[in-house]
Amino acid sequence: MAELLALQRRFAGALLDADAAGQPETWLCGDAQLIEQRLAIYRGNVLAATTKALGAAYQVIRQVVGATFFDGLAHAYQRQVPSASGDLAEHGAGFADFVAEFPHTASLPYLPDLARLEWAVHVAYGASDAPAWQPNALAQLAPARQSDIRFDWAAGTAVVDAGYPVAHVWRIHQAGFDGEFKVDWSVRESALVSRDGLLVVVSTLLAGEGCFVASSLAGATMGASAERALAADPGFDLGQLLGRLVASHAICGFSIDKEGTP
Amino acid sequence: MKTLSDMVVGIGLRQPHYREVFEHRPALGFLEVHSENFFLDGGASMHALERARAAYPISLHGVGLSLGSADDALAQRHLAKLKRLVDRIEPALVSEHLSWSGLGGQHFNDLLPLPHTHEVLALLVQRVDRVQNLLKRRILVENVSAYVQYRERDMSETALLDELARRSGCGILLDVNNLYVNAVNFGFDPIACLDELTPAAIGEMHLAGHTEVDSCLIDTHGARVSDAVWALYEAACRRLGPKPTLIEWDTDLPALEVLLGEAATAGAVAARTAEVCCG
């Protein structure tokens, strides 16, 4: 296997850097010029595959910055965080951090938040289907016990706390949006990403609401989460929020410890 | 698990065609997808695949397993995902490529060619054994189009595939377009390659279009099957028997009826050869 390993290392080196190809005419047929032409095909294929995958995960960003600039971002990202999987759905997890540091996107300060939102949408798209449940069971619980419940959340549910109105930016770029194509950049909002059946939904959360959902997603009881939410926003309306979360199937069940369990 | 009859033709199941396929249910022997597009826990894509599975046999065609990597860094995770998909979908066919895609934890997401040597053959037998033991089924291994050739070479690609099938019990997915593209790019006789293959080992054939760029044929999977490839397909059917055949079209997708037209042509060619085939 040693020979194959050496050969593949050389090939990999040639793919990553045209100048590092060494003397490929010693291990590939043809003259140096022909080989370089052919290796370029493979280099192109690699970039095309990862760029396409990144574009599929970050469709709104691609629209916002334009295809040409996005391709440049994708190429730079692939150089910095090369694909590490045959499953291209995994490529792009670090894109938010990348655009936060990349000098040429500094003039788009909302881009990292938008990237975080888009990745959460991408993850939610392929997340497990939520089980069906009976929300009546919640109402049937004795009021004294309700604060002890822990909610079950649909797989892929996430809160994206952003400094910019990225949920709104995301929504106005969706096919079929026919509202005003306009953003109020002074608004700061949290976004909730969740699955409603097969559909990924992005909705806006007020400050206390984001706090509640994040706390509950982390495993805290309803009571503890509501306390934290009220501390962040005295106007927090638990009933209103729960109504929306149950109706949209973001919440898909609950559990409660046995009486007397701490 | 149902096996496919030899005379069936299939097409790739692609997202722009979902609605039409589900609504009109064209008469097809099977649908093929790239396994890696369905390494998901749930959601709309999986739902579409399961809906397709309820109506058609499914062929899972992998592009990312990298059977021929000298190091094994990425295989275990990838295989686990593939196994989960195979267990969930119960496909009629599972296939991969005679290629490598990654090294040292980096994946190139392309099908890179392997040298056709005894060393590589021995490695592939091990790797195919591992996959088949894990999936508890036979897989097919496909010949690839290559744009470079290694100086080190012990045998032809088809001879290597045939020997791999003999030693590991895997099957062969003969991509007629890839064979043609290589024959033109490297100057060999593709008919002689057909004669190196054991008919019973062939589990599926692929047909696709190619493009010429700077006097090199590129396997683009973005065009109709060329006349020369139809002729080679007919020769393959005569020598190897009709086999389940896929019309493979991955880029610049045409209307569904174009794919169905290509599928019908493949069916007609196969039927024409069926009477005169090797007994």
HADDOCK unambig.tbl for C-alpha pairs under 7 A between the chains (distance, minus, plus):
assign (segid A and resid 1 and name CA) (segid B and resid 70 and name CA) 6.41 0.50 0.50
assign (segid A and resid 1 and name CA) (segid B and resid 119 and name CA) 6.73 0.50 0.50
assign (segid A and resid 4 and name CA) (segid B and resid 70 and name CA) 6.02 0.50 0.50
assign (segid A and resid 5 and name CA) (segid B and resid 70 and name CA) 5.02 0.50 0.50
assign (segid A and resid 27 and name CA) (segid B and resid 150 and name CA) 5.92 0.50 0.50
assign (segid A and resid 27 and name CA) (segid B and resid 151 and name CA) 5.35 0.50 0.50
assign (segid A and resid 28 and name CA) (segid B and resid 148 and name CA) 6.69 0.50 0.50
assign (segid A and resid 28 and name CA) (segid B and resid 149 and name CA) 5.62 0.50 0.50
assign (segid A and resid 28 and name CA) (segid B and resid 150 and name CA) 4.39 0.50 0.50
assign (segid A and resid 28 and name CA) (segid B and resid 151 and name CA) 5.13 0.50 0.50
assign (segid A and resid 29 and name CA) (segid B and resid 149 and name CA) 5.49 0.50 0.50
assign (segid A and resid 29 and name CA) (segid B and resid 150 and name CA) 5.83 0.50 0.50
assign (segid A and resid 29 and name CA) (segid B and resid 151 and name CA) 5.42 0.50 0.50
assign (segid A and resid 35 and name CA) (segid B and resid 148 and name CA) 6.86 0.50 0.50
assign (segid A and resid 38 and name CA) (segid B and resid 147 and name CA) 5.60 0.50 0.50
assign (segid A and resid 38 and name CA) (segid B and resid 148 and name CA) 6.34 0.50 0.50
assign (segid A and resid 45 and name CA) (segid B and resid 110 and name CA) 6.52 0.50 0.50
assign (segid A and resid 46 and name CA) (segid B and resid 108 and name CA) 5.63 0.50 0.50
assign (segid A and resid 46 and name CA) (segid B and resid 109 and name CA) 5.91 0.50 0.50
assign (segid A and resid 46 and name CA) (segid B and resid 110 and name CA) 5.92 0.50 0.50
assign (segid A and resid 49 and name CA) (segid B and resid 109 and name CA) 6.46 0.50 0.50
assign (segid A and resid 82 and name CA) (segid B and resid 106 and name CA) 6.58 0.50 0.50
assign (segid A and resid 83 and name CA) (segid B and resid 106 and name CA) 6.06 0.50 0.50
assign (segid A and resid 83 and name CA) (segid B and resid 107 and name CA) 5.51 0.50 0.50
assign (segid A and resid 83 and name CA) (segid B and resid 108 and name CA) 6.84 0.50 0.50
assign (segid A and resid 84 and name CA) (segid B and resid 105 and name CA) 5.76 0.50 0.50
assign (segid A and resid 84 and name CA) (segid B and resid 106 and name CA) 4.56 0.50 0.50
assign (segid A and resid 84 and name CA) (segid B and resid 107 and name CA) 4.84 0.50 0.50
assign (segid A and resid 85 and name CA) (segid B and resid 107 and name CA) 5.34 0.50 0.50
assign (segid A and resid 86 and name CA) (segid B and resid 64 and name CA) 4.27 0.50 0.50
assign (segid A and resid 86 and name CA) (segid B and resid 65 and name CA) 6.61 0.50 0.50
assign (segid A and resid 86 and name CA) (segid B and resid 107 and name CA) 6.22 0.50 0.50
assign (segid A and resid 86 and name CA) (segid B and resid 109 and name CA) 5.93 0.50 0.50
assign (segid A and resid 87 and name CA) (segid B and resid 36 and name CA) 5.37 0.50 0.50
assign (segid A and resid 87 and name CA) (segid B and resid 64 and name CA) 6.95 0.50 0.50
assign (segid A and resid 125 and name CA) (segid B and resid 43 and name CA) 5.68 0.50 0.50
assign (segid A and resid 126 and name CA) (segid B and resid 40 and name CA) 5.13 0.50 0.50
assign (segid A and resid 126 and name CA) (segid B and resid 41 and name CA) 5.82 0.50 0.50
assign (segid A and resid 126 and name CA) (segid B and resid 42 and name CA) 5.21 0.50 0.50
assign (segid A and resid 126 and name CA) (segid B and resid 43 and name CA) 4.91 0.50 0.50
assign (segid A and resid 127 and name CA) (segid B and resid 40 and name CA) 6.75 0.50 0.50
assign (segid A and resid 127 and name CA) (segid B and resid 41 and name CA) 5.11 0.50 0.50
assign (segid A and resid 127 and name CA) (segid B and resid 42 and name CA) 5.10 0.50 0.50
assign (segid A and resid 127 and name CA) (segid B and resid 43 and name CA) 5.99 0.50 0.50
assign (segid A and resid 128 and name CA) (segid B and resid 41 and name CA) 4.55 0.50 0.50
assign (segid A and resid 128 and name CA) (segid B and resid 42 and name CA) 4.11 0.50 0.50
assign (segid A and resid 128 and name CA) (segid B and resid 43 and name CA) 6.40 0.50 0.50
assign (segid A and resid 129 and name CA) (segid B and resid 42 and name CA) 5.28 0.50 0.50
assign (segid A and resid 129 and name CA) (segid B and resid 43 and name CA) 6.07 0.50 0.50
assign (segid A and resid 198 and name CA) (segid B and resid 43 and name CA) 5.12 0.50 0.50
assign (segid A and resid 198 and name CA) (segid B and resid 44 and name CA) 5.09 0.50 0.50
